[in-house]
Amino acid sequence: MSRDVRVAVFRPDDERLADAIELLASLGADPVADPMLEVRPTGETPGEGEYVVLTSKTGVELAAAAGWEPTDDSGGEATVCAIGESTAEVLREAGYSVDIVPEEFTSTGLVEALEGEVEGRRVEVARSDHGSEVLTEGLAAAGADVNETVLYQLARPEGSGDSAALAAEGDLDAALFTSSLTVSHFLDAAEERGVREDAIAGLNEAVVGAIGEPTRETAESEGISVDVVPAVADFEKLATAVVEDAAPTYHE
């Protein structure tokens, strides 16, 4: 008798993980919740800038909770930029206006959206301690005066790695990597348990999804074959595509 496709999900242990589990269950999958990211706020808020860039839902929530107002050096209203539509949506829900969302929801896409208008302008980038240098270096190359504020740190939770053990035993059917850091932390957890090579081999027998090209590149650089990358960097699209890819093996 076939079983539901077993899918590992690595989102932080908050409503994002709860929503992911609910979604996977609705798709007929068996979720394996193994958070690989723990948010540790620094207490900082976004600084002033003519342009202010937010790159995640977490960053927006921390900024909003601190009562942040997007202003430039003279007290005027800053141009608010979101790296993707999901971040923009949370900004709007928190009462902020969103001025710029790139067509491509990546650091490269945001640089391309801004490079023609930020020369000589102060750009504030507010994000985690693991933000891509592609964004800050790209904006600086476009002539911007870039300041980066770390709003939170991303650590690997203690005790993570159950999914790595399952992969190593060949008992994981799919995995959903939502950032390069989830890939790195998965492999660190596997190493800690002494199953790194077997876990990679197990993933390569499963269906592996990456939320975007940077995550795919990180995974493949570590020897993990990536099967699914959605056209839009959206978790629901990622999960749906991965389950659809993996399920036929088990639901014939």
N, C-alpha and C positions, 0 to 999 in steps of 0.2 A: 504494500500500500504506500502510495506516495505521501510525502510530508510537505508542509509549506516551505517555500524557499527561505533559508535562514540568512538574514541580511544584517551586517554589522553597521552601526551608526555611531559616529564619534562626536556629536555635538555637545556643547557644554550642558551640565546638569541643571537646566532651568526650563523655562517654557519651550525653548527651542527643541530640547530633547523630548519633552512630552508631546509636542506637536509632531515630531518626526516619528515617534512610536505609533501615535494614532494614525498617521498617514500610511505607514508601512502595513499596519494591521488592516486598514481599509483596502489596501491593495492585495490582501491575501497572503502577505509575507509574515514571517516569524522574526520580529526585531530582536537583535542582540545589542542592547544599549551598553556602550563602553566609552564613556566620555574621555576624550583625549585632550580637552582644553578646560582649564579652570581660570576664571577671570579674577584678577586681583587688582582692584582700583588703586591708582597712585594718589588720588585726591586732587590732581591737577585738572584745570579746565582749559578749553581752547583759548589761545591768546588772541590779540587783535590782529587784523589783517584786512586788506582791501578785498581779498578773497579768502574764504575759510573752507577747507576741504574736510569732510567727514567720510570715513571709509567703512563704517560698520554700524549695525543696529546697537551694539553694546556701547560704542562711543557716543552715539546720540543720546541714549538713555542716561548715561553718566553725566553728560553735559547738561541735559535738561533738568535732571534731578538737582544739579548744583545751581540752577537758575541762570545759566549762561545766556548772554545776549550777543548775537553776532554783530560786532562793531569794528570799524577801522581805527587807525591811530587818532583821527580827529573826532571820534565819537559818532561818525556817520554810520550808516547801515552797510554791512559787508555783503559781498556777493557770496551766497552759500552754494557750495558744490557737493554733490553726493556721488560716490563712485558707481552706484548702481541704483536701480529702481526700488529695491527692497530697503536700502538705506534712506532713499528719498521719501518713501512712504512713512517710515518711522519719524523722520523729521517733520513731515506735514502733520502727522498725528499728534506730535508734541507742540504744534503751534508755530512752527517755523516755515518761512517761505523758502522754496528751493528754486534756485535760479539756473543751475546747470547740472544736467545728468548726461554723461557721454553716451553715444550710441553703443559703444563696446564697453561693457561693465568691467573694465580692468584698469590697472594703473596706467598702462600704455594708452588706453582709450581716453582716460581723463587728461593725460598730458596732451594728446592730440587735440582735445576739445579746448584746451586753455592756451596752447602755445602761441597763438596769434594775438593774445590780448594781455599777457601778464608781464611783458618786458618792463622792468623798472617798477613793478608793483610788488607789494608785500603779500605773500601767500602763506597763510597759516595752515599747516597740516596736522590734524588732531587724530590720533589713532593708537594702536597697541604698540608694544615694544618690539613686535616682529613685523612691522610694516615693510613693504618692498621698497628697496632703494630706487627702483625704476621710476617711482612717482617723484620723489624728492630730487633725484638727480636730473630727471627729465624736465621738471619745472625750472630748476636752476639753469639748465642748458638753454631754456627758452628765455632766460634773462630775468627770471623772478628772484626776488629776495625771499628765500624760503626759510620759515621757522617751523620746526617740528615739536609738538607737545605730546608726550606719552601719557595717555589717559588711563591706561591699564596694562598690566602684564598678563601674558598668557603662559600658564605653567601646565605641566602634565599632572593630573590628579594622582594621588597616592593610591596604589592598588589597581590601577588600570592595566588592561592587557588580556582580559578574558577572551576577547575576540582573536588575539594573536595565538593563544593556546588552541582555540577551535580551528583556526586556519592551519596550524601546524599538524593537526590531527586529520585534516581533510574534511572537517565538519562545518565549514563555512561556505555558503553558496555565493555570497556577494558581499561587497563592501562599498560604503559611500564616503569617499574622502572629500571634505568640504574646504580644505585649505592645504597648502604645503606643510603647515605645521602639524596637521593631523597625521600626515604621512610620517613625518619625522618622529612624532611621539609614539605612533603605533610601532615603528621599528625599534625605538628605544625600549618600549615595554616588552617587545619580543626578545630583545637582547637581554634584558633584565631577567627574563624567564628562561633564557638559554635556548630559545627556539627561533631565532631570527631567520636562519636559512630555510628551515622547514615552514615557517609562516609565509615567507615570500613564495615558496613553492606552492603552498596551499592557495594563496591568493591567485597565483597564475593558473590554477585549475578552476577558479571561481570567476564570477563576473565582477570586474572592478570598475567603479564609476568615479570620475573626478569632476569637480564642479566647473573647472575652467582649464585653459591651457597651462597656466603656471603650475597648477596642482598636478596636471598630467606630467609635465616635464620633471617635476620633483620625483614623482613615483617611478617614472621610467628610468631616471638616472640611478635609482636604487635597485633596478632589476625587476620592478613590478610592471607587468603588462596592463595597460589601461584599455578597457573595452568600450566605455561609454563616456562621452563628454557632451553635455547638452549644448544646443546652439546659444542658449541664454543661461547665464550663471544664476540658476534658480534651484533651490533644494527640491521643490516638488517635481520639477521637470527631471532632475537628476534621479530621484528615487523611482519615479514612474518608469523611466526608460530602463533603469537597471533591473527592476523587478520584471518588466516585460521581456527583457533579454534573458534573464535567468529562469523564469517560471516555466517555459515550455519543456525544459528537461524533466520537470517534476509533475507537470499537469498535462499529460498526453491524452 
